[in-house]
Amino acid sequence: MLGMPFDPAAEKYVSLATFRRNGVEVKTPVWIAPMNGRHYVFSEGDAGKVKRIHATPRVRLAACDLRGKVKSEWVEGRARIVSDPALLAQVKRAFRAKYGLVMWLTDFFATLSGRMRRRAYIEIEIPAA
């Protein structure tokens, strides 16, 4: 229900809003996994959202459905691209713990196609209210 607060960790899909240099917001539905008080999403490494996060770390999140239809209030956050190999391994485990077989299959086919090595993981910190 639109207008309700949400817990990103409890959602299957969230709408990730990133910002172009001119301030225009771009929304994308993504999977999200919680770990150690932060939230993580992944994307193709050369995707627009990754480039936008490099330019500005400001993001917004809201619960959504598979197609990106928003169903909660938005929360503000700050994002960064994860590069530490040890953290990346933990993040991958967090996704597999949350999404199970579906994530395992996604990773399997991404590895076969070569997309896995181009994948970028994004860490999102949501400041306490």
Long-range contacts (C-beta under 8 A, 24 or more apart in sequence): 1-71, 1-72, 2-70, 2-71, 2-72, 2-73, 3-72, 3-73, 4-71, 4-72, 4-73, 5-72, 5-73, 5-75, 6-62, 6-63, 6-72, 6-73, 6-75, 8-32, 8-34, 8-39, 8-61, 8-63, 8-75, 8-124, 8-126, 9-33, 9-34, 9-39, 11-63, 11-64, 13-63, 13-64, 13-65, 13-66, 13-68, 14-41, 14-61, 14-62, 14-63, 14-64, 15-61, 15-62, 15-63, 15-64, 15-68, 15-70, 16-41, 16-49, 16-59, 16-60, 16-61, 16-122, 16-124, 17-59, 17-60, 17-61, 17-62, 17-74, 18-48, 18-49, 18-52, 18-53, 18-56, 18-59, 18-79, 19-52, 19-55, 19-56, 19-58, 19-59, 20-52, 20-55, 21-55, 21-56, 25-60, 26-52, 27-68, 27-70, 28-68, 29-64, 29-65, 29-66, 29-67, 29-68, 31-95, 31-98, 31-99, 31-103, 32-61, 32-124, 33-91, 33-94, 33-95, 33-97, 33-98, 33-99, 34-94, 34-98, 35-90, 35-91, 35-94, 38-123, 38-124, 38-125, 39-77, 39-123, 39-124, 39-125, 39-126, 40-82, 40-91, 40-94, 40-95, 40-121, 40-122, 40-123, 40-124, 41-121, 41-122, 41-124, 42-91, 42-95, 42-119, 42-120, 42-121, 42-122, 43-119, 43-120, 43-122, 44-115, 44-118, 44-119, 44-120, 45-118, 45-119, 45-120, 46-118, 47-120, 49-122, 50-81, 50-120, 50-122, 53-79, 53-80, 53-81, 53-122, 54-81, 59-124, 61-124, 61-126, 75-126, 76-126, 76-127, 77-124, 77-125, 77-126, 77-127, 78-124, 78-125, 78-127, 79-122, 79-123, 79-124, 79-125, 80-122, 80-123, 81-120, 81-121, 81-122, 81-123, 82-120, 82-121, 82-122, 82-123, 87-123, 88-121, 91-121, 91-123, 92-121
